[in-house]
Amino acid sequence: MRAPLEDPATFAGITYDMNCAYEDRNGDVWFFEDTINAQDDTWNMSSSADCYLNSLADVILHWGPLKPHGHRPHHGPEQC
């Protein structure tokens, strides 16, 4: 079970509620994880499309912009 995340995430001047899910431009839904990416020091995110972790910076760079899409699920993806 995922615990609620306390702090917001800020990247490129935009603040993200880490307890929300976000939809990318392709329609995939992203969720914040409770780990920081070691390469770029932004929060890791997981996607409804696959089981890989990507940093917030990479998600925005490759699939952004992100728009709110409900709440972060309480459980991880079933397929992972």
C-alpha positions as CSV (number, residue, x, y, z in Angstrom):
1,M,0.0,0.0,0.0
2,R,1.3,3.4,-0.9
3,A,1.6,6.0,1.8
4,P,0.6,9.6,1.1
5,L,3.4,11.9,0.1
6,E,3.8,15.0,2.1
7,D,5.7,17.6,0.1
8,P,4.8,19.0,-3.4
9,A,7.3,18.5,-6.2
10,T,8.4,21.6,-8.1
11,F,10.1,21.5,-11.5
12,A,10.7,24.4,-14.0
13,G,8.6,26.7,-11.8
14,I,5.5,24.4,-11.8
15,T,4.4,22.8,-8.5
16,Y,2.9,19.3,-8.6
17,D,0.7,17.7,-5.9
18,M,2.4,14.4,-5.3
19,N,-0.8,12.7,-4.2
20,C,-2.4,13.3,-7.6
21,A,-2.1,11.4,-10.8
22,Y,-1.1,13.2,-14.0
23,E,-1.9,12.5,-17.6
24,D,0.7,13.1,-20.3
25,R,0.1,14.2,-23.9
26,N,-0.3,10.6,-25.1
27,G,-3.0,9.8,-22.5
28,D,-0.8,7.7,-20.2
29,V,-1.2,8.4,-16.5
30,W,1.8,9.0,-14.2
31,F,2.1,8.6,-10.4
32,F,4.7,10.0,-8.1
33,E,6.8,7.4,-6.2
34,D,8.5,8.0,-2.9
35,T,12.1,8.0,-4.3
36,I,14.3,10.6,-5.7
37,N,16.1,10.0,-9.1
38,A,19.9,9.9,-8.5
39,Q,20.7,11.3,-11.9
40,D,18.7,14.5,-11.9
41,D,17.5,14.9,-8.3
42,T,13.8,15.0,-9.2
43,W,11.1,12.7,-7.9
44,N,10.6,9.3,-9.7
45,M,7.3,8.6,-11.4
46,S,5.7,5.4,-12.6
47,S,3.3,5.1,-15.5
48,S,0.1,3.2,-16.3
49,A,1.8,2.3,-19.6
50,D,4.8,0.3,-18.2
51,C,6.7,-0.7,-15.1
52,Y,9.7,1.5,-15.4
53,L,10.6,4.5,-13.2
54,N,11.3,7.8,-14.9
55,S,12.2,11.1,-13.2
56,L,9.8,14.0,-13.2
57,A,12.3,15.9,-15.4
58,D,12.3,13.1,-18.0
59,V,8.5,12.7,-18.0
60,I,8.1,16.4,-18.7
61,L,10.8,16.4,-21.3
62,H,9.6,13.4,-23.2
63,W,5.8,13.2,-22.6
64,G,4.8,16.6,-21.1
65,P,3.0,18.7,-20.5
66,L,1.2,17.0,-17.6
67,K,-2.3,17.7,-16.5
68,P,-4.0,16.5,-13.3
69,H,-5.9,13.2,-13.6
70,G,-7.4,12.3,-10.3
71,H,-5.7,10.9,-7.2
72,R,-2.6,8.8,-6.8
73,P,-3.6,5.2,-6.4
74,H,-3.1,3.5,-3.0
75,H,-1.6,0.4,-4.6
76,G,1.1,0.0,-7.2
77,P,0.4,-1.2,-10.7
78,E,-0.8,-4.8,-10.7
79,Q,1.3,-5.9,-13.8
80,C,4.7,-4.9,-12.2
